[in-house]
Amino acid sequence: MADDYEIAKAGGKHAGLIDRNDGMPDHLVEKSIRSLENRIQIHKAKIANPRDFVDTSTTDVDIGYLVNSYWPKEIATYKSEVKVLRGILKDRK
């Protein structure tokens, strides 16, 4: 199975990420990777302690959705984007 970078390079999911970052200097691509990795850590913290990150009026059902679906999906997207950005850097070397 093709990896995230190969899929993006072929015009699939995250192809726009390649278009936006391919001409960027390495240090800015690396900065984007660090930013995404930071978002992943924040989302993991949200999953571990959701009440620390939501309004007090947020229902248990809504928190369940955030913890079990929304935040994990965003983590998966961020991880995929990191792989694409690392692929850009690897191709340059």
C-alpha positions in Angstrom: 0.0 0.0 0.0 1.3 3.5 -0.9 2.3 5.8 1.9 0.7 9.1 2.6 3.4 11.0 0.7 3.2 8.9 -2.4 -0.6 9.3 -2.4 -0.3 13.0 -2.1 2.4 13.2 -4.8 0.1 11.3 -7.1 -2.5 14.0 -6.6 -4.5 12.3 -3.9 -5.3 13.3 -0.4 -3.0 16.1 0.8 -1.8 17.0 -2.7 -2.4 20.6 -1.9 -0.1 20.3 1.1 2.7 19.4 -1.3 1.8 22.2 -3.7 1.9 24.7 -0.8 5.1 23.5 0.8 7.2 22.1 -2.1 8.8 25.5 -2.8 9.3 26.4 0.8 12.7 26.3 2.4 13.5 23.3 4.6 13.4 25.3 7.8 9.8 26.4 7.1 8.7 22.8 6.3 10.4 21.7 9.5 8.5 24.4 11.4 5.2 23.1 9.9 6.1 19.6 11.1 6.8 20.9 14.6 3.5 22.8 14.6 1.6 19.7 13.6 3.4 17.6 16.2 2.4 20.2 18.8 -1.2 20.0 17.7 -1.1 16.2 18.0 0.1 16.6 21.6 -2.6 19.1 22.4 -5.3 16.9 21.0 -3.9 13.9 23.1 -4.2 16.1 26.1 -7.8 17.0 25.2 -8.6 13.3 24.9 -7.0 12.6 28.3 -8.8 15.5 30.1 -11.6 16.8 27.9 -13.3 18.9 30.6 -10.2 21.1 30.7 -10.7 22.1 27.1 -14.5 22.5 26.6 -17.1 24.9 27.9 -18.8 23.9 31.2 -22.1 23.6 29.3 -20.8 21.0 26.9 -22.8 17.8 27.3 -21.4 14.3 28.0 -22.7 13.2 24.6 -20.8 16.0 22.9 -17.6 15.3 24.9 -18.0 11.6 23.9 -18.0 12.6 20.3 -15.0 14.8 20.7 -13.0 12.2 22.6 -14.0 9.2 20.5 -14.3 10.6 17.0 -13.4 14.2 16.3 -10.1 14.6 18.1 -8.7 11.2 17.1 -9.7 11.9 13.4 -7.8 15.2 13.6 -4.8 13.5 15.1 -4.8 11.0 12.2 -5.0 13.8 9.7 -2.1 15.7 11.4 0.0 12.5 11.5 -0.7 12.0 7.8 0.3 15.6 7.0 3.6 15.2 9.0 4.4 12.1 6.8 3.8 14.2 3.7 6.0 17.0 4.8 8.7 14.6 5.9 8.4 13.0 2.4 9.0 16.4 0.8 12.2 16.9 2.9 13.4 13.3 2.2 12.9 13.8 -1.6 15.1 16.9 -1.4 18.1 15.1 0.0 
